[in-house]
Amino acid sequence: MFALSLKELYLSPHVMRFQNLWIYNLNHLHSSLQKKIKENPQARTGSSIWAALHHHYGIHLFSPLKKLDNFSRDYFASSQIENSQKPSLKEIQNTFSIFADLGLKKIEQLRYFTRESIQKRFGKAWGKLWEGIFHPEEAPWIWEPFKKIIPLFWNFEFESLCMNHEELIQEINSGLEKIAAENPTFTLHSLKLQFILSQPSDNSYETELSFTYFPKLQNESQWILKLLEEKISNLQFPFPIWKLQLQLNPSEDRKNIQLFLFNTSKTSEAYKNKDLHAIALKLKDQGFQVFEPAPTSSHLPEKSWKKILPSEKKEEFSFHSIHRPLFQYSPQAIQKPDTRMKFTERITWFDEKGGRLQRDYFFARYSKVWKWIFRDEKNQWFEQGIVE
């Protein structure tokens, strides 16, 4: 169960933001507390985040299609959609114009289309929206814990006005080292450095840095300083610098990132009701990628299977020998093992020039492990896997 509110209500420690809404995960609360929250007039509830949002935006199957307008703008503006996939306001308007030209007036009429057809015509972002409207209990939603950002600040005033970049860099370095010593676990998301000049100027002199790899201040202050130095070297100041103001914004604590694949705590029951494709989609929205093995037409073990996405169409090839272990790797040349071996299979084929190639595969135990090895037509030995 999830609850939405327009202001912070402290309903649950598990909270995130969506535009101007506070979203609370109530699944860990006792049913009596959930019932009490459900009766709160300031909160809108739903069995999933999508369902709660439907409740808040007044969306149901027989709502006018215009009801989706505001919600779609908010949804596409959220971090649920990758920046490369986010449609612009004009593109959103054009899409609804196309729906109107097709004579669609109710949300329910979008059922005439499939997610695949919507996605193919308008893009992945619209496909996700379609899934969330018609399958609110199954559509994935990235849970992004809300955390109050408490930045660190450092201010420095020069005794005599600063006239050169070297002195500037030296003082910034001292400031970073001091902050790092006082906050050894601080991990940086972004920083802002502002220069206050000795005389007022029409221009604002400041520089900012944002990080995709979030550096730990204590270990990487020199790297951060190097990036700042490159930025500062391009700045030209009309007057000497009187004061520095540095703001350091922390990165999100990744330990707080929650991964919800299912709406139930009973994982075994959840797996019964979810196929691999649905699980893969939810994992993908969390930044993970799921693959499954699929056979190929090749008879060579190292080329006889490939990784595919669960949504990809599988080619019709029969699986190969059951004597092939799960843990395989590229053939590695070895000396003939001085141990007993169990023969498992022989494969023979011809290369492009008509030359005959052959492999005899064996299970052999050495180095305290059962290995999967083979001997080729030149009587050379190779190791290719580990037998469970």
N, C-alpha and C positions, 0 to 999 in steps of 0.2 A: 504494500500500500504506500502511496506517495501523496504528499500534500503540497499545495502551492499557496503562496500568500504574496500580497503586494508590499508588505513590510516584514521585517525580521520578527519572528514569533518565538524563536528558540524551541521549536517542537522536537528537534532531534539533533544530535551532534553530527549526523551525516547530512550535510547541506551543500547545495550548489546554487549557482545563479543562472537564470535564463532571461536575458534582457533585463527588465525591471522586476522580475519575479524571483522569489526565494522558493527553492524546491527542497523538500525534506523527504528522506527515505525513512519510512516508519516500520519497515518489515521486522526489525528486531524488537519492537515494542510489544507489550502485552495487548491482547485483543481489547481489554477494557479501556486502555489508553487510546488505542486506535479509534474506538467508538466515540470517545470523548472529543478527540480531535476532529472527527468527521462531523460532529455537531457544532463545531466552532464556525460561526458565520464569517470569520475572516479568512478561513482556509477553504480551498477547493481540493477535493481528494479524488483519487483514482487508483485502480489496481496496478497501473503502470504509469510511467511518466507521460507517455503519449495520451493515455486515457485522462489523466489529470489536466493536461493542456487542452484536450478537447472540451472538458468541462469548463475551463476558464474562458476559452475563446468562443464558447457556444457553438461548437462544431458537432453536427451529427449528420447522418446520411441524407436527411431530407432538408438540411439547411440550404439556403441559396449559395451558389458557388462563390458569391462575393465574400462570404464568411471566411473563405480561405485566403483572401487577399492579405489582410493584416498579419495573419499567422504565418503565411509563407514568407513574407518580408522579414519577420522576426527570426524565423527558423533559418533562412538562408544567411542572415547576418550573424548567426551564432557560430561558435567554433565547431559545431557538429559537422559542418561542411568544409572540406578543404578549400583553401583560397582559390586554387586553380579551377574549382568546380562551381564556385559561387556565382550565380547569375546576377547581373546588374539590375537596378530598378527598372530600367527600360526593357530589359529582357523579360522580367517578371510581368510587366504590363503587356508586352507583346504576346506572351503565352496565354494570359487570360483573354486577350482579344481573339486569339485563335479558338479557344474554348467557346467563346460567345458566337463566333462565326459558324461553329459546328452545331449550334443550337443547344448547347449544354447550359442548363440553368440551375440544376441541383447537384450537390456533391455526389449523390448516389449515382448519377449518370456517368461518373468517371469509372464506374465498375465495368463499363463496356470495354475498357482498355485493360491490358495487363501491365504489370510493373515493367516488363521487358520492353513493351511497345512505347510506354511513356518515356522510359530511359533512353531508348534508341532515338526518339524524336526530339526530346528536350534536354537530355543529359542526365548524368547519375544523380545529381541533387534532386531533380524532380522525381526520379525513381524511388529514392529514399522517402521523400514526402508522401508519395502515393502509398508506399508500404505502411508508413506510420498512420495514415488516415484510415486505411481499411483493415489493417492488422495491428492495432495498438498494443496487443498483448505480446506480440512476437517481434515487432520491429525493434532493432537495436537502438540504444541510446547511450552515448558515452557519459559516464558519471565523472564529473570534474569537481572534486571537493572544493568548496569555497574556503579560502584562507585569507584572513586579513593581512594585507601587505604592510609590514612594519619596516620601512627603509632605515638605513643607517645614514647619518649625516656627519660631515667633517667640514669645518670652516677654518680658514687660515687667513690671517691678515699680515701682510708684509710690513716689517719695520721701516724699511725704505722701499719705495715703489719698485716693482719688478720691471726690468727693461728688456730682458732676453729670455729665450726659450729654455736655455740650459738651467737657469735658476728656477724657472717654472717647473720643469720636469723633476728637478731635485726635490722640491717641496712636495710635489704630488706623490713622489715615491715615498717620502717620509710619512706622509699621511696614510697611504695605503698600508705600509708596514705597521703603523700604529693601530689602525682599525683591525688588521688581520690578527695582531697579537691579542687584542681585546675580544675578538670574535673568531676563534679558531675554527668553528664549524660552519661559518657563514658561506653559503653558496650563492653565486651572483647570477642574476637573471639579466639585469641591465644597469646602466649607470648614467648619470647626468652630471656634467661638470660646467659650472657657470663662472665666468670671469667678470668681476666688477671693476670697472676702469676708474682711474683717478678723476676723470671728468666725464660728465654725462655724454652719451652718444646716441644717435638715432638708431643704430643697429644693436641687436641683441647678440652678445658674444657668449656662446655656449656650444658644447658638443655632447653627443650622446653615443652610447654603445649598447647594442643588444646582442645577446649570445644565444646560439642554438645549442652549443655545448656549454653547459653551465659550469664555469670554473669555481673551484674552491679557493677562496680568497687567500688563505694561508699558504697554499702550495703554488699558486699561479699568479701572484701579484706582479711578478716581473713580465709575464706574458701580457697581462692586462695593461701594464705600464707601456709596453711596446706598442700596443694598439692605440693607446691614447697619444703616444708620442707622434705617431703617423698622422693622427687627426689634427693635433695641435700645430704641427709643422706647416699645415696649409692655412692657418689663421694669421691674419695681419691685424694688429691692434693699433688704432690711431693714437691712443694714449697709454701710458704705463698702467700696469695692473696693480690695483690696490688690495683686492681681496679675492679669495677662491671659495667656492661653495661646491662640495661634492656630495651627491646623493647616490647611494647604492641600494638597489632594489633586490630583495632575495628571490631565489627561485623557489618553485613549489616543492614541498617535501614529497618526494616520490613514494615514500612509504605510505602516504595517505591515499594514493590512487586506488580506487576500488574497482574491481572487475566483476560485474554482474552478468553472468551468462544466462541465468535462469531466474524465473520468478518464484521458485520454490527452493527450500533448503535441502530437500531430499534429492540429491544428485542423481540417484539411480532412477527415480521416477522421471526426472527432467530429461535424462538421456532417452527414455522410452518415447517421449513426445517430441524430441527434436532430432532432425536428421543432420548429417554432417554439414550440409550446405548452410543451414540456419546457424549452426555453431560457428562456422567459418566466417560468416558475415559479421557476427557479433565480435569475434576476435579481431577481424579486420578493422572495425571501427575503433578498437583499442590500440591499433598500430601493430598488430601481429598478422602474420600470413600463415595460412594453413594449406598444406599440400597432402596429396595421397599418392601412393604408387600406382602406376598403370603399366601393363605389359606393352612391349613393342614387338615389331616383326623380327627383330634381330635375334639370332641364336647365341650370340656372344653374351655371356653373363653381364659384363660391365655395360653393355648397350641394350640389354633385354628389358629394361624398365626405365621409366622416366617419372618425374614429379609433375603432377597436374593439379589445378585447382578443382575443388569438388564440383564447381559449376560447369567445368569443361566437359565436352562430350568425349566419352571413352571410345577408343577404337576397339573393334572386335578381334582380339588376338587371344589365343589360348595361353594359359600360364605355363611356365617352363618347369623343368625338373623339380620335384619336391626335395631333392637332395641338396639344393642350394641354400646356404645359410642366409639369415637376414642381414648380418653385418658383413658387408662387402666393401672392397676398395679397389683401386687400380692395381693390376698385377705388379708385384715387386720381386725382382730376381733374388733367388736364394740358392744355397747349396742343397744337394739332395739330402733330406733328413735321414739320420741314422736311427730309424725307428720303424715300428710296424705301421702299415698304411692300409686303409680300407678303400678299395676302388668304388666309385659312385657312378661315373658316366663318362662317355667319350663323345666329343663333338668333332665333326669333320666338315670342312668347307673349302671352297676354291677362291683364290683371290682374283683380282681383275686380270692378271696375266695368265690365269689358268693353273697357277701353282697350288698344290694340295697342302692345306694347313690342318693341323690336328691338335687336340688337347685331351689328355687323360686326367680326369679329376679324382682326387683322393681326400679322405679325412686322415689327418695325422696328428699325433699328440707330441708336442715338444715345447720347451720353455714353460711347462706346466699348463699349457692351453691347447685345446683341440683347434687345429688350423685347417683351413680349406686351401688345398694346393693343387697344382696341375703340372704336368710334363708336356712340353710341346713336341712338334715333329723333329726338332733338332736335339731332343733329349735334354733340353734345358728346363730347370725347375723354377716355379714362381709361386708366391703366396698371394692369395686373393681375398681371404676373408677369415672370420672367426666363427667357429661352430658353437652355438649356445649349449 
